[in-house]
Amino acid sequence: MPKVYLICGKICSGKSTYAEQLRVKNNAVLLSTDEITLALFGQHCGDKHDDYVERTQNYLFNKSLELIEVGINVILDWGFWLKEERDYAREFYNSQNIECEFHYINISDETWKSRLEKRNNAILAEETTAYYIDDNLAEKFGFMFEEPNEDEIDFIYKG
């Protein structure tokens, strides 16, 4: 029976790198909110960003059901920053009798800040496509993230 892997962690914690490793290991399809929103709307979608993200995530939840139905493992790579989001995702799949696992990427604040700086430099050098996170956004996102409890997570990866 196929499975859904849900990747939880702060922005720029290594979720996408970890998700790619899981994709190869588990012969899965990787579904990423950032990949879609960046491709369609670019870096700067302003006050519509949250709406685009919510619509994209709803679309990907439904698309994941199609993939599961035909026997393909799925990885959802979008952070699940809030407990409410994690609870919703688990209930969504449990109600469909689909096995899901939460994988939490846990990194120190020092490592997180270093990765943010490295990624921002790569974005400015046009070496990668990802969201640029300035100091104000980093602080905002850091406060928004609700660290999961042990009972919410199936695997913890120390990045």
Secondary structure, DSSP 8 states (H G I E B T S, - for coil): --EEEEEE--TTSSHHHHHHHHHHHHTEEEEEHHHHHHHHH-S--GGGHHHHHHHHHHHHHHHHHHHHHTT-EEEEEEE--SHHHHHHHHHHHHTTT-EEEEEEEE--HHHHHHHHHHHHHHHHTTS--S----HHHHHHHHHH-----GGG-SEEEE-
